[in-house]
């Protein structure tokens, strides 16, 4: 056997090729998937133009073929408000019954406390699932490595610092520091860290995020027995019914879900991770 063949057969090299998400087809060219009727298309919009986009690309390449889905990300610009994210995914979908997700943060620095409740009601009215992260999407990344229960009031500095400092968060050491090309976004190394099949960090993240639902300050929220089915269509559920899909009580103020991240629901919905509260 040649040295090249030996190198290709090394376990680490095999994993790298399988998880080399940047080599996967880009979300900017989704037409190739529409001919594959076995894959369901899910429309996604987010306020961020880098990290959330890169994370959606990562999910497509790492799990899309296995779980038969394709996330069609709506190209955006930095600084969309939550109501604009909901409007964007509605405009991007092909039909009212298409599955749609809006990803946005609390982010107290952006003064969006009045906009978020309106966005949540718009989403419920039109059959859009929401993955709200409080304080920021970076909390979801951190939950792959550790639990985090500190109330940050919508400020993500501590979350990002923990992410950079965690010894298992390979590649995140300079995340969003402006050092070299280490701004926001997810690099190839970071993508491999998040999806390493030996570590199963996705399960850790889902477990940690689900526990945060039960720890919500409201006191009536629970991450157990959450409904992960698709919304049957627009205008078919009340706001209270729609809210319970997140595990939060129907009168739980989203601005007080500190800390929390609903991105875990997207992974369960896509089949990437099984909801342990419904297994067995």
Secondary structure as UniProt FT lines:
FT   HELIX           3..8
FT   HELIX           11..18
FT   HELIX           21..23
FT   TURN            27..28
FT   HELIX           31..34
FT   TURN            37..38
FT   STRAND          40..46
FT   HELIX           51..59
FT   HELIX           60..64
FT   HELIX           65..67
FT   STRAND          69..73
FT   TURN            78..79
FT   HELIX           82..92
FT   TURN            96..97
FT   STRAND          99..105
FT   HELIX           108..110
FT   HELIX           113..125
FT   TURN            126..127
FT   STRAND          129..134
FT   HELIX           137..142
FT   TURN            143..145
FT   TURN            153..154
FT   HELIX           157..165
FT   TURN            167..168
FT   TURN            170..171
FT   TURN            173..176
FT   TURN            180..181
FT   HELIX           188..195
FT   TURN            197..200
FT   HELIX           201..214
FT   TURN            217..218
FT   TURN            224..225
FT   TURN            234..235
FT   HELIX           239..244
FT   TURN            245..247
FT   TURN            250..251
FT   HELIX           254..256
FT   STRAND          260..261
FT   HELIX           263..270
FT   TURN            276..278
//
